[in-house]
Amino acid sequence: MKRPEKSSLPGLVQSFNHHQIDFQIVKPFGPNILETQLPEFIFQHMLELTDQLLASPKRVSYGNQLVGQISEEPEIPLSALREFKVFDYIHQMFAEYVLGSAYCDADHNYKSSVADFQADPNYSNPVHVNLEAAWLVSQQNGEYNPIHNHSRSTLSSVMYLRVPKTLQNKSLPGKPNIDGYIEWVDRSAGTTQNSTVRVRPKAGMFYIFPASLLHLVYPFSGSEERRSVSINATHSL
């Protein structure tokens, strides 16, 4: 999958590309959001994993832990992420988000030291990350996720695997079409900053953000599935 030429999120953008790691840190308001396109093999493995999960009569719902008004929210065992060879990539991207955010928010001297550190052929990200929970969201016609955060973790994420074509349709003339969009809401934003940012999901896109950042998902109409995976993590240096 080819990464978009520019971010789908508005704001200040810092691109990172080192040791076959390719992503952007976007600052649409106070908190940073990592945006990247999943490598093709990761995307295909996640599709296969979630296809099998939805077909399994033994799948376990994670819905009692969530606020979504969505019927199919099965848990993804962390062992399944290892089995389908996607665990290491996801783990690494969480660590890169933390270091990349520190870089974006730092002074010139710190940025120079981070750039030199990342250029080292023996580079290894020092951020400790613990993946805590993962679940599939198979959103259907009329279902939605009200505004919420993930207070038990420090980091959250969402990756998109299937997106209805009907999201591109506009039903009301002169109105923005936000059906099926995700929206982040920053409670700390002042009058000179954006307080919300929303984006239409695209298959293969992956976002990481602070678990405390409020977010919601709008409902949509149609018979197609909007499929995403969310993963929570904690981190320390």
C-alpha positions in Angstrom: 0.0 0.0 0.0 1.3 3.4 -0.9 1.3 6.0 1.8 -0.9 9.1 1.0 1.1 12.1 -0.3 -0.1 14.2 2.6 -1.8 13.6 5.9 -5.6 13.1 6.0 -5.5 15.0 9.3 -5.0 18.8 9.4 -2.2 20.3 11.5 1.5 20.3 11.8 3.1 17.3 10.2 6.5 15.7 10.9 7.5 12.7 8.8 9.7 9.8 10.0 11.4 7.3 7.7 14.2 5.2 9.1 15.1 1.5 9.3 12.1 0.6 7.1 9.8 2.5 9.5 7.6 5.0 7.8 5.0 7.2 9.6 3.9 10.8 10.3 3.2 12.5 13.6 0.4 15.0 13.2 -0.5 17.8 15.7 -4.0 18.9 14.8 -4.4 20.4 18.4 -2.6 19.7 21.7 -2.1 15.9 21.5 -0.1 14.3 18.7 -1.6 11.6 16.5 0.5 9.0 14.6 -0.8 8.3 11.1 0.6 5.6 8.8 -0.4 3.2 6.1 -0.1 -0.4 7.1 2.5 -2.4 5.2 0.6 -4.7 2.7 1.5 -7.9 4.5 0.3 -6.6 7.8 -2.9 -5.4 6.2 -3.5 -8.8 4.6 -2.7 -10.7 7.8 -5.1 -8.5 9.8 -7.8 -9.2 7.2 -7.2 -12.9 7.5 -7.2 -12.8 11.3 -10.4 -10.9 11.5 -12.2 -12.9 8.8 -11.4 -16.1 10.9 -12.5 -14.4 14.1 -15.9 -13.3 12.7 -16.4 -16.8 11.3 -15.6 -18.5 14.6 -18.5 -19.6 16.8 -16.1 -19.5 19.8 -15.4 -15.8 19.5 -15.7 -13.9 22.8 -17.4 -10.6 22.9 -15.4 -7.7 24.4 -18.5 -5.5 24.2 -19.1 -5.4 28.0 -15.8 -3.5 28.3 -16.9 -0.9 25.7 -19.4 1.8 25.2 -20.1 1.2 21.5 -23.6 0.6 20.3 -22.3 -2.2 18.1 -23.3 -5.8 18.2 -20.1 -7.4 17.0 -17.0 -6.4 19.1 -15.1 -9.7 19.6 -11.9 -9.8 21.6 -8.7 -10.4 19.7 -6.3 -12.5 21.9 -2.8 -11.1 21.9 -1.7 -14.6 21.1 -3.5 -14.3 17.7 -1.5 -11.1 16.9 1.6 -13.2 17.4 0.2 -16.2 15.4 -0.6 -13.9 12.4 2.8 -12.2 12.7 1.6 -8.7 13.3 2.4 -8.3 17.0 6.0 -7.0 16.5 5.0 -4.4 14.0 2.1 -3.0 16.2 4.4 -3.1 19.3 7.1 -1.2 17.4 4.7 1.5 16.1 3.5 2.3 19.6 7.1 2.8 20.7 7.8 4.9 17.7 4.8 7.1 18.5 6.1 7.9 22.0 9.6 8.7 20.7 8.3 10.6 17.7 6.0 12.7 19.9 8.8 13.6 22.2 10.9 14.6 19.2 8.1 16.9 17.8 7.6 18.6 21.2 11.3 19.1 22.0 13.9 21.8 21.4 16.4 21.8 18.6 19.2 20.1 20.5 17.0 17.2 21.6 15.7 16.8 18.0 19.3 16.6 16.8 20.2 14.0 19.3 17.1 11.9 18.4 17.9 12.2 14.7 21.4 11.0 15.3 20.2 8.1 17.5 17.7 7.0 14.9 20.4 7.1 12.2 22.6 4.6 14.1 22.6 1.2 12.3 22.2 -0.4 15.7 19.1 1.7 16.5 16.7 0.1 19.0 13.7 2.1 20.3 14.2 2.3 24.2 10.5 2.9 25.0 8.9 0.0 26.9 5.4 -0.9 25.6 3.0 -3.4 26.9 0.1 -4.3 24.6 -2.9 -4.8 26.9 -6.0 -5.5 24.9 -7.2 -5.7 21.3 -10.7 -6.1 19.8 -12.5 -6.1 16.5 -15.2 -3.6 15.7 -17.5 -4.9 12.9 -19.8 -1.9 12.6 -23.0 -2.2 10.6 -25.8 0.0 9.4 -26.9 2.5 12.1 -24.4 1.4 14.7 -22.1 4.0 16.4 -19.6 4.7 19.1 -20.4 7.6 21.5 -17.7 9.9 22.7 -15.3 8.2 25.1 -11.7 7.6 26.0 -9.7 4.5 27.2 -8.8 5.5 30.8 -7.2 2.2 31.8 -4.3 2.6 29.3 -1.8 5.3 28.2 -2.0 4.7 24.4 -4.8 3.7 22.1 -5.0 3.0 18.4 -7.3 2.2 15.5 -6.6 0.5 12.2 -9.1 0.2 9.3 -9.6 -3.0 7.4 -12.9 -2.6 5.5 -14.7 0.7 4.7 -18.1 1.0 3.0 -18.1 2.6 -0.4 -21.4 4.4 0.7 -19.4 6.6 3.0 -18.5 8.7 -0.1 -22.2 9.4 -0.8 -23.7 12.7 0.2 -27.3 12.6 1.3 -28.0 16.2 2.2 -27.1 19.0 -0.2 -24.8 21.6 1.4 -24.1 19.5 4.4 -20.7 17.8 5.2 -20.9 14.1 4.9 -19.5 12.6 8.1 -21.2 9.2 8.1 -18.8 6.6 9.5 -16.2 9.2 10.3 -14.0 9.0 13.4 -13.6 12.3 15.4 -11.1 13.2 18.1 -12.0 15.8 20.7 -9.3 17.7 22.7 -10.7 19.0 25.9 -7.7 21.2 26.6 -7.7 23.2 23.3 -8.0 26.9 23.8 -9.8 29.5 21.6 -6.8 29.7 19.2 -6.7 26.0 18.5 -8.8 23.4 16.9 -10.8 21.4 19.4 -11.9 18.6 17.2 -10.6 16.8 14.1 -12.4 14.2 12.1 -11.4 11.9 9.2 -13.1 9.5 6.8 -11.5 6.1 7.4 -9.6 4.4 4.6 -8.7 0.8 4.5 -5.2 0.2 5.6 -4.8 3.4 7.6 -3.5 3.1 11.2 -3.7 5.8 13.9 -2.1 5.9 17.4 -3.1 8.5 20.0 -3.2 9.1 23.8 -5.7 6.9 25.5 -7.1 9.9 27.3 -8.0 11.6 24.0 -11.8 11.7 23.6 -13.1 10.2 20.3 -16.3 9.0 18.7 -17.5 7.2 15.6 -20.5 8.3 13.6 -23.2 5.9 12.3 -23.7 5.3 8.6 -26.3 3.8 6.3 -26.0 0.8 4.0 -25.4 -2.9 3.9 -21.6 -2.9 3.9 -19.3 -3.5 6.9 -17.1 -0.9 8.5 -14.3 -3.0 10.0 -11.6 -1.7 12.4 -9.3 -3.0 15.1 -8.5 -1.1 18.3 -5.5 -1.9 20.5 -4.7 -0.4 23.9 -1.2 -0.2 25.4 0.7 1.2 28.3 4.3 2.6 28.0 7.2 3.8 30.0 10.8 4.9 29.4 
